[in-house]
Amino acid sequence: MSTNTASLTNYHPKTPQRQIEDYAGIINCRRPTAPHPMSIEARAAQFAPYAALVGHKDIISTDEQLAATKVDLDREIIIKLDKLQ
């Protein structure tokens, strides 16, 4: 038996509507800044590991297409072909 969660009324409570008065305590405050901001080079270095993923999807799709075009040979046929050579 499955339950259709879309019909449950309390499944996802609604987000309360905010008013400008809710932010009265912080509305005129200055934006916080770091005492020693990180250099652009150091910040970029944090994201360097993700650079290895660039082009990964293209390589995978190319490999999938190549694999789909290959014909799988039976092990016995491969052995026979090896003996002929």
Biopython code that builds the backbone (N, CA, C, O; Angstrom):
import numpy as np
from Bio.PDB.StructureBuilder import StructureBuilder

atoms = [
    (1, "MET", "N", (0.840, -1.178, 0.000)),
    (1, "MET", "CA", (0.000, 0.000, 0.000)),
    (1, "MET", "C", (0.888, 1.245, 0.000)),
    (1, "MET", "O", (1.733, 1.398, 0.883)),
    (2, "SER", "N", (0.713, 2.117, -0.958)),
    (2, "SER", "CA", (1.508, 3.339, -1.008)),
    (2, "SER", "C", (0.640, 4.534, -0.635)),
    (2, "SER", "O", (-0.579, 4.522, -0.807)),
    (3, "THR", "N", (1.289, 5.544, -0.130)),
    (3, "THR", "CA", (0.590, 6.752, 0.278)),
    (3, "THR", "C", (0.967, 7.864, -0.671)),
    (3, "THR", "O", (2.148, 8.089, -0.937)),
    (4, "ASN", "N", (-0.023, 8.556, -1.180)),
    (4, "ASN", "CA", (0.228, 9.701, -2.037)),
    (4, "ASN", "C", (0.546, 10.882, -1.145)),
    (4, "ASN", "O", (-0.353, 11.453, -0.527)),
    (5, "THR", "N", (1.817, 11.257, -1.068)),
    (5, "THR", "CA", (2.230, 12.329, -0.162)),
    (5, "THR", "C", (1.733, 13.698, -0.612)),
    (5, "THR", "O", (1.688, 14.628, 0.193)),
    (6, "ALA", "N", (1.360, 13.838, -1.879)),
    (6, "ALA", "CA", (0.883, 15.132, -2.366)),
    (6, "ALA", "C", (-0.442, 15.498, -1.719)),
    (6, "ALA", "O", (-0.777, 16.680, -1.634)),
    (7, "SER", "N", (-1.197, 14.521, -1.265)),
    (7, "SER", "CA", (-2.498, 14.816, -0.686)),
    (7, "SER", "C", (-2.430, 15.099, 0.813)),
    (7, "SER", "O", (-3.432, 15.489, 1.411)),
    (8, "LEU", "N", (-1.263, 14.908, 1.424)),
    (8, "LEU", "CA", (-1.137, 15.177, 2.852)),
    (8, "LEU", "C", (-0.993, 16.679, 3.076)),
    (8, "LEU", "O", (-0.126, 17.322, 2.484)),
    (9, "THR", "N", (-1.839, 17.227, 3.927)),
    (9, "THR", "CA", (-1.823, 18.685, 4.101)),
    (9, "THR", "C", (-0.672, 19.165, 4.969)),
    (9, "THR", "O", (-0.194, 20.282, 4.772)),
    (10, "ASN", "N", (-0.206, 18.363, 5.923)),
    (10, "ASN", "CA", (0.866, 18.795, 6.808)),
    (10, "ASN", "C", (2.228, 18.266, 6.386)),
    (10, "ASN", "O", (3.183, 18.343, 7.159)),
    (11, "TYR", "N", (2.334, 17.744, 5.208)),
    (11, "TYR", "CA", (3.589, 17.142, 4.771)),
    (11, "TYR", "C", (4.697, 18.180, 4.632)),
    (11, "TYR", "O", (5.809, 17.965, 5.113)),
    (12, "HIS", "N", (4.407, 19.295, 3.985)),
    (12, "HIS", "CA", (5.373, 20.383, 3.832)),
    (12, "HIS", "C", (4.746, 21.641, 4.422)),
    (12, "HIS", "O", (3.886, 22.257, 3.791)),
    (13, "PRO", "N", (5.164, 22.025, 5.617)),
    (13, "PRO", "CA", (4.575, 23.240, 6.192)),
    (13, "PRO", "C", (4.961, 24.461, 5.366)),
    (13, "PRO", "O", (6.047, 24.511, 4.789)),
    (14, "LYS", "N", (4.086, 25.422, 5.313)),
    (14, "LYS", "CA", (4.351, 26.636, 4.542)),
    (14, "LYS", "C", (5.383, 27.498, 5.258)),
    (14, "LYS", "O", (5.435, 27.536, 6.487)),
    (15, "THR", "N", (6.186, 28.175, 4.484)),
    (15, "THR", "CA", (7.175, 29.092, 5.024)),
    (15, "THR", "C", (6.448, 30.336, 5.518)),
    (15, "THR", "O", (5.616, 30.891, 4.802)),
    (16, "PRO", "N", (6.756, 30.779, 6.741)),
    (16, "PRO", "CA", (6.062, 31.973, 7.235)),
    (16, "PRO", "C", (6.456, 33.206, 6.421)),
    (16, "PRO", "O", (7.600, 33.332, 5.984)),
    (17, "GLN", "N", (5.518, 34.092, 6.227)),
    (17, "GLN", "CA", (5.780, 35.325, 5.499)),
    (17, "GLN", "C", (6.510, 36.294, 6.417)),
    (17, "GLN", "O", (6.057, 36.561, 7.530)),
    (18, "ARG", "N", (7.627, 36.816, 5.958)),
    (18, "ARG", "CA", (8.433, 37.741, 6.758)),
    (18, "ARG", "C", (8.029, 39.179, 6.453)),
    (18, "ARG", "O", (7.635, 39.511, 5.335)),
    (19, "GLN", "N", (8.137, 40.012, 7.467)),
    (19, "GLN", "CA", (7.865, 41.440, 7.336)),
    (19, "GLN", "C", (9.170, 42.189, 7.585)),
    (19, "GLN", "O", (10.083, 41.648, 8.208)),
    (20, "ILE", "N", (9.268, 43.416, 7.109)),
    (20, "ILE", "CA", (10.486, 44.213, 7.290)),
    (20, "ILE", "C", (10.772, 44.437, 8.772)),
    (20, "ILE", "O", (11.928, 44.592, 9.165)),
    (21, "GLU", "N", (9.735, 44.455, 9.588)),
    (21, "GLU", "CA", (9.907, 44.667, 11.026)),
    (21, "GLU", "C", (10.659, 43.499, 11.676)),
    (21, "GLU", "O", (11.279, 43.671, 12.725)),
    (22, "ASP", "N", (10.609, 42.323, 11.063)),
    (22, "ASP", "CA", (11.322, 41.168, 11.594)),
    (22, "ASP", "C", (12.839, 41.390, 11.578)),
    (22, "ASP", "O", (13.572, 40.745, 12.328)),
    (23, "TYR", "N", (13.298, 42.291, 10.735)),
    (23, "TYR", "CA", (14.723, 42.546, 10.580)),
    (23, "TYR", "C", (15.139, 43.901, 11.160)),
    (23, "TYR", "O", (16.216, 44.402, 10.835)),
    (24, "ALA", "N", (14.313, 44.490, 12.001)),
    (24, "ALA", "CA", (14.590, 45.828, 12.548)),
    (24, "ALA", "C", (15.898, 45.876, 13.311)),
    (24, "ALA", "O", (16.579, 46.901, 13.296)),
    (25, "GLY", "N", (16.266, 44.791, 13.979)),
    (25, "GLY", "CA", (17.487, 44.794, 14.778)),
    (25, "GLY", "C", (18.765, 44.756, 13.947)),
    (25, "GLY", "O", (19.826, 45.119, 14.453)),
    (26, "ILE", "N", (18.698, 44.339, 12.712)),
    (26, "ILE", "CA", (19.918, 44.210, 11.902)),
    (26, "ILE", "C", (19.875, 45.019, 10.613)),
    (26, "ILE", "O", (20.857, 45.041, 9.872)),
    (27, "ILE", "N", (18.781, 45.671, 10.337)),
    (27, "ILE", "CA", (18.599, 46.323, 9.031)),
    (27, "ILE", "C", (19.635, 47.421, 8.775)),
    (27, "ILE", "O", (20.037, 47.620, 7.628)),
    (28, "ASN", "N", (20.072, 48.129, 9.800)),
    (28, "ASN", "CA", (21.014, 49.229, 9.602)),
    (28, "ASN", "C", (22.432, 48.874, 10.033)),
    (28, "ASN", "O", (23.284, 49.759, 10.108)),
    (29, "CYS", "N", (22.702, 47.626, 10.314)),
    (29, "CYS", "CA", (24.041, 47.208, 10.710)),
    (29, "CYS", "C", (24.965, 47.155, 9.494)),
    (29, "CYS", "O", (24.530, 46.932, 8.365)),
    (30, "ARG", "N", (26.265, 47.368, 9.767)),
    (30, "ARG", "CA", (27.250, 47.253, 8.694)),
    (30, "ARG", "C", (27.486, 45.788, 8.377)),
    (30, "ARG", "O", (27.340, 44.915, 9.232)),
    (31, "ARG", "N", (27.843, 45.549, 7.167)),
    (31, "ARG", "CA", (28.165, 44.189, 6.753)),
    (31, "ARG", "C", (29.471, 43.763, 7.408)),
    (31, "ARG", "O", (30.444, 44.516, 7.374)),
    (32, "PRO", "N", (29.516, 42.568, 8.006)),
    (32, "PRO", "CA", (30.770, 42.147, 8.644)),
    (32, "PRO", "C", (31.846, 41.871, 7.603)),
    (32, "PRO", "O", (31.566, 41.380, 6.509)),
    (33, "THR", "N", (33.074, 42.195, 7.963)),
    (33, "THR", "CA", (34.211, 41.931, 7.081)),
    (33, "THR", "C", (35.262, 41.156, 7.868)),
    (33, "THR", "O", (35.357, 41.284, 9.088)),
    (34, "ALA", "N", (36.036, 40.365, 7.170)),
    (34, "ALA", "CA", (37.094, 39.578, 7.805)),
    (34, "ALA", "C", (38.254, 40.499, 8.145)),
    (34, "ALA", "O", (38.565, 41.411, 7.378)),
    (35, "PRO", "N", (38.900, 40.272, 9.291)),
    (35, "PRO", "CA", (40.035, 41.133, 9.638)),
    (35, "PRO", "C", (41.208, 40.940, 8.681)),
    (35, "PRO", "O", (41.949, 41.886, 8.414)),
    (36, "HIS", "N", (41.384, 39.730, 8.164)),
    (36, "HIS", "CA", (42.445, 39.442, 7.195)),
    (36, "HIS", "C", (41.804, 38.712, 6.016)),
    (36, "HIS", "O", (41.785, 37.481, 5.990)),
    (37, "PRO", "N", (41.278, 39.458, 5.037)),
    (37, "PRO", "CA", (40.592, 38.795, 3.924)),
    (37, "PRO", "C", (41.523, 37.872, 3.139)),
    (37, "PRO", "O", (42.718, 38.135, 3.005)),
    (38, "MET", "N", (40.952, 36.795, 2.629)),
    (38, "MET", "CA", (41.707, 35.804, 1.866)),
    (38, "MET", "C", (42.063, 36.367, 0.492)),
    (38, "MET", "O", (41.255, 37.053, -0.134)),
    (39, "SER", "N", (43.264, 36.076, 0.034)),
    (39, "SER", "CA", (43.667, 36.537, -1.291)),
    (39, "SER", "C", (42.878, 35.783, -2.360)),
    (39, "SER", "O", (42.344, 34.702, -2.111)),
    (40, "ILE", "N", (42.818, 36.365, -3.534)),
    (40, "ILE", "CA", (42.093, 35.737, -4.635)),
    (40, "ILE", "C", (42.730, 34.396, -4.993)),
    (40, "ILE", "O", (42.029, 33.436, -5.312)),
    (41, "GLU", "N", (44.068, 34.335, -4.938)),
    (41, "GLU", "CA", (44.755, 33.089, -5.266)),
    (41, "GLU", "C", (44.422, 31.985, -4.254)),
    (41, "GLU", "O", (44.196, 30.836, -4.631)),
    (42, "ALA", "N", (44.396, 32.346, -2.969)),
    (42, "ALA", "CA", (44.077, 31.354, -1.937)),
    (42, "ALA", "C", (42.627, 30.897, -2.056)),
    (42, "ALA", "O", (42.317, 29.722, -1.858)),
    (43, "ARG", "N", (41.759, 31.822, -2.378)),
    (43, "ARG", "CA", (40.336, 31.466, -2.546)),
    (43, "ARG", "C", (40.163, 30.545, -3.753)),
    (43, "ARG", "O", (39.397, 29.583, -3.696)),
    (44, "ALA", "N", (40.866, 30.834, -4.833)),
    (44, "ALA", "CA", (40.782, 29.991, -6.024)),
    (44, "ALA", "C", (41.330, 28.602, -5.749)),
    (44, "ALA", "O", (40.837, 27.621, -6.305)),
    (45, "ALA", "N", (42.351, 28.505, -4.892)),
    (45, "ALA", "CA", (42.953, 27.213, -4.579)),
    (45, "ALA", "C", (41.961, 26.292, -3.874)),
    (45, "ALA", "O", (42.088, 25.071, -3.965)),
    (46, "GLN", "N", (40.982, 26.853, -3.175)),
    (46, "GLN", "CA", (39.969, 26.034, -2.513)),
    (46, "GLN", "C", (39.149, 25.253, -3.525)),
    (46, "GLN", "O", (38.689, 24.146, -3.240)),
    (47, "PHE", "N", (38.967, 25.823, -4.695)),
    (47, "PHE", "CA", (38.114, 25.203, -5.708)),
    (47, "PHE", "C", (38.915, 24.445, -6.765)),
    (47, "PHE", "O", (38.327, 23.882, -7.689)),
    (48, "ALA", "N", (40.229, 24.419, -6.652)),
    (48, "ALA", "CA", (41.079, 23.742, -7.627)),
    (48, "ALA", "C", (40.752, 22.252, -7.784)),
    (48, "ALA", "O", (40.797, 21.757, -8.911)),
    (49, "PRO", "N", (40.425, 21.513, -6.719)),
    (49, "PRO", "CA", (40.119, 20.086, -6.909)),
    (49, "PRO", "C", (38.942, 19.843, -7.860)),
    (49, "PRO", "O", (38.878, 18.800, -8.510)),
    (50, "TYR", "N", (38.022, 20.790, -7.944)),
    (50, "TYR", "CA", (36.877, 20.615, -8.831)),
    (50, "TYR", "C", (37.253, 20.781, -10.300)),
    (50, "TYR", "O", (36.508, 20.345, -11.177)),
    (51, "ALA", "N", (38.381, 21.394, -10.577)),
    (51, "ALA", "CA", (38.825, 21.585, -11.956)),
    (51, "ALA", "C", (39.081, 20.241, -12.633)),
    (51, "ALA", "O", (38.998, 20.139, -13.857)),
    (52, "ALA", "N", (39.388, 19.220, -11.855)),
    (52, "ALA", "CA", (39.630, 17.897, -12.430)),
    (52, "ALA", "C", (38.366, 17.309, -13.048)),
    (52, "ALA", "O", (38.446, 16.414, -13.890)),
    (53, "LEU", "N", (37.213, 17.797, -12.642)),
    (53, "LEU", "CA", (35.950, 17.269, -13.154)),
    (53, "LEU", "C", (35.526, 17.910, -14.470)),
    (53, "LEU", "O", (34.567, 17.453, -15.091)),
    (54, "VAL", "N", (36.213, 18.951, -14.905)),
    (54, "VAL", "CA", (35.859, 19.611, -16.155)),
    (54, "VAL", "C", (36.073, 18.638, -17.306)),
    (54, "VAL", "O", (37.167, 18.095, -17.465)),
    (55, "GLY", "N", (35.061, 18.420, -18.092)),
    (55, "GLY", "CA", (35.144, 17.520, -19.233)),
    (55, "GLY", "C", (34.893, 16.064, -18.893)),
    (55, "GLY", "O", (34.887, 15.220, -19.788)),
    (56, "HIS", "N", (34.685, 15.747, -17.625)),
    (56, "HIS", "CA", (34.480, 14.354, -17.209)),
    (56, "HIS", "C", (33.251, 13.754, -17.881)),
    (56, "HIS", "O", (33.286, 12.611, -18.337)),
    (57, "LYS", "N", (32.173, 14.514, -17.942)),
    (57, "LYS", "CA", (30.931, 14.017, -18.538)),
    (57, "LYS", "C", (31.121, 13.707, -20.025)),
    (57, "LYS", "O", (30.575, 12.728, -20.534)),
    (58, "ASP", "N", (31.899, 14.547, -20.718)),
    (58, "ASP", "CA", (32.162, 14.313, -22.143)),
    (58, "ASP", "C", (32.958, 13.026, -22.354)),
    (58, "ASP", "O", (32.681, 12.265, -23.281)),
    (59, "ILE", "N", (33.935, 12.789, -21.502)),
    (59, "ILE", "CA", (34.754, 11.576, -21.618)),
    (59, "ILE", "C", (33.899, 10.340, -21.380)),
    (59, "ILE", "O", (34.023, 9.349, -22.099)),
    (60, "ILE", "N", (33.039, 10.396, -20.380)),
    (60, "ILE", "CA", (32.173, 9.254, -20.067)),
    (60, "ILE", "C", (31.223, 8.969, -21.223)),
    (60, "ILE", "O", (31.041, 7.810, -21.594)),
    (61, "SER", "N", (30.614, 10.004, -21.801)),
    (61, "SER", "CA", (29.676, 9.771, -22.902)),
    (61, "SER", "C", (30.392, 9.229, -24.135)),
    (61, "SER", "O", (29.834, 8.406, -24.862)),
    (62, "THR", "N", (31.627, 9.686, -24.380)),
    (62, "THR", "CA", (32.404, 9.157, -25.499)),
    (62, "THR", "C", (32.715, 7.678, -25.283)),
    (62, "THR", "O", (32.597, 6.872, -26.206)),
    (63, "ASP", "N", (33.114, 7.323, -24.057)),
    (63, "ASP", "CA", (33.391, 5.919, -23.742)),
    (63, "ASP", "C", (32.137, 5.058, -23.873)),
    (63, "ASP", "O", (32.210, 3.923, -24.343)),
    (64, "GLU", "N", (30.988, 5.593, -23.460)),
    (64, "GLU", "CA", (29.737, 4.842, -23.579)),
    (64, "GLU", "C", (29.389, 4.590, -25.045)),
    (64, "GLU", "O", (28.956, 3.495, -25.405)),
    (65, "GLN", "N", (29.580, 5.602, -25.886)),
    (65, "GLN", "CA", (29.293, 5.437, -27.306)),
    (65, "GLN", "C", (30.227, 4.414, -27.941)),
    (65, "GLN", "O", (29.797, 3.602, -28.761)),
    (66, "LEU", "N", (31.488, 4.451, -27.568)),
    (66, "LEU", "CA", (32.453, 3.502, -28.088)),
    (66, "LEU", "C", (32.105, 2.078, -27.649)),
    (66, "LEU", "O", (32.180, 1.143, -28.446)),
    (67, "ALA", "N", (31.727, 1.920, -26.392)),
    (67, "ALA", "CA", (31.376, 0.599, -25.877)),
    (67, "ALA", "C", (30.117, 0.062, -26.548)),
    (67, "ALA", "O", (29.987, -1.145, -26.751)),
    (68, "ALA", "N", (29.194, 0.948, -26.891)),
    (68, "ALA", "CA", (27.949, 0.517, -27.521)),
    (68, "ALA", "C", (28.184, 0.010, -28.940)),
    (68, "ALA", "O", (27.420, -0.817, -29.437)),
    (69, "THR", "N", (29.232, 0.499, -29.593)),
    (69, "THR", "CA", (29.490, 0.085, -30.975)),
    (69, "THR", "C", (30.292, -1.209, -31.054)),
    (69, "THR", "O", (30.320, -1.854, -32.103)),
    (70, "LYS", "N", (30.940, -1.594, -29.967)),
    (70, "LYS", "CA", (31.743, -2.813, -29.985)),
    (70, "LYS", "C", (30.849, -4.049, -29.903)),
    (70, "LYS", "O", (29.786, -4.033, -29.283)),
    (71, "VAL", "N", (31.306, -5.102, -30.538)),
    (71, "VAL", "CA", (30.591, -6.368, -30.514)),
    (71, "VAL", "C", (31.294, -7.268, -29.501)),
    (71, "VAL", "O", (32.509, -7.454, -29.562)),
    (72, "ASP", "N", (30.528, -7.819, -28.578)),
    (72, "ASP", "CA", (31.107, -8.735, -27.597)),
    (72, "ASP", "C", (31.265, -10.110, -28.228)),
    (72, "ASP", "O", (30.306, -10.694, -28.731)),
    (73, "LEU", "N", (32.484, -10.611, -28.191)),
    (73, "LEU", "CA", (32.752, -11.933, -28.735)),
    (73, "LEU", "C", (32.750, -12.960, -27.613)),
    (73, "LEU", "O", (33.147, -12.673, -26.484)),
    (74, "ASP", "N", (32.311, -14.116, -27.936)),
    (74, "ASP", "CA", (32.318, -15.223, -26.992)),
    (74, "ASP", "C", (33.760, -15.574, -26.649)),
    (74, "ASP", "O", (34.647, -15.431, -27.491)),
    (75, "ARG", "N", (33.999, -16.023, -25.446)),
    (75, "ARG", "CA", (35.365, -16.376, -25.031)),
    (75, "ARG", "C", (35.970, -17.448, -25.936)),
    (75, "ARG", "O", (37.161, -17.402, -26.241)),
    (76, "GLU", "N", (35.167, -18.394, -26.356)),
    (76, "GLU", "CA", (35.678, -19.471, -27.226)),
    (76, "GLU", "C", (36.114, -18.934, -28.583)),
    (76, "GLU", "O", (37.117, -19.384, -29.136)),
    (77, "ILE", "N", (35.371, -17.979, -29.117)),
    (77, "ILE", "CA", (35.725, -17.391, -30.409)),
    (77, "ILE", "C", (37.043, -16.634, -30.278)),
    (77, "ILE", "O", (37.889, -16.696, -31.170)),
    (78, "ILE", "N", (37.214, -15.934, -29.187)),
    (78, "ILE", "CA", (38.452, -15.187, -28.970)),
    (78, "ILE", "C", (39.641, -16.149, -28.898)),
    (78, "ILE", "O", (40.698, -15.875, -29.466)),
    (79, "ILE", "N", (39.469, -17.267, -28.203)),
    (79, "ILE", "CA", (40.539, -18.257, -28.094)),
    (79, "ILE", "C", (40.886, -18.813, -29.470)),
    (79, "ILE", "O", (42.062, -18.982, -29.790)),
    (80, "LYS", "N", (39.865, -19.101, -30.295)),
    (80, "LYS", "CA", (40.101, -19.625, -31.647)),
    (80, "LYS", "C", (40.840, -18.608, -32.497)),
    (80, "LYS", "O", (41.761, -18.961, -33.233)),
    (81, "LEU", "N", (40.444, -17.362, -32.400)),
    (81, "LEU", "CA", (41.106, -16.312, -33.171)),
    (81, "LEU", "C", (42.569, -16.151, -32.726)),
    (81, "LEU", "O", (43.451, -15.921, -33.555)),
    (82, "ASP", "N", (42.814, -16.270, -31.444)),
    (82, "ASP", "CA", (44.186, -16.159, -30.937)),
    (82, "ASP", "C", (45.047, -17.308, -31.478)),
    (82, "ASP", "O", (46.225, -17.108, -31.776)),
    (83, "LYS", "N", (44.475, -18.496, -31.605)),
    (83, "LYS", "CA", (45.225, -19.641, -32.089)),
    (83, "LYS", "C", (45.551, -19.493, -33.577)),
    (83, "LYS", "O", (46.594, -19.971, -34.024)),
    (84, "LEU", "N", (44.686, -18.847, -34.345)),
    (84, "LEU", "CA", (44.906, -18.652, -35.768)),
    (84, "LEU", "C", (46.048, -17.667, -36.035)),
    (84, "LEU", "O", (46.694, -17.743, -37.080)),
    (85, "GLN", "N", (46.289, -16.786, -35.142)),
    (85, "GLN", "CA", (47.314, -15.756, -35.371)),
    (85, "GLN", "C", (48.666, -16.201, -35.033)),
    (85, "GLN", "O", (49.621, -15.438, -35.176)),
]
sb = StructureBuilder()
sb.init_structure("model")
sb.init_model(0)
sb.init_chain("A")
sb.init_seg("    ")
for serial, (resi, resn, name, xyz) in enumerate(atoms, 1):
    if name == "N":
        sb.init_residue(resn, " ", resi, " ")
    sb.init_atom(name, np.array(xyz, "f"), 0.0, 1.0, " ", f" {name:<3s}", serial, name[0])
structure = sb.get_structure()
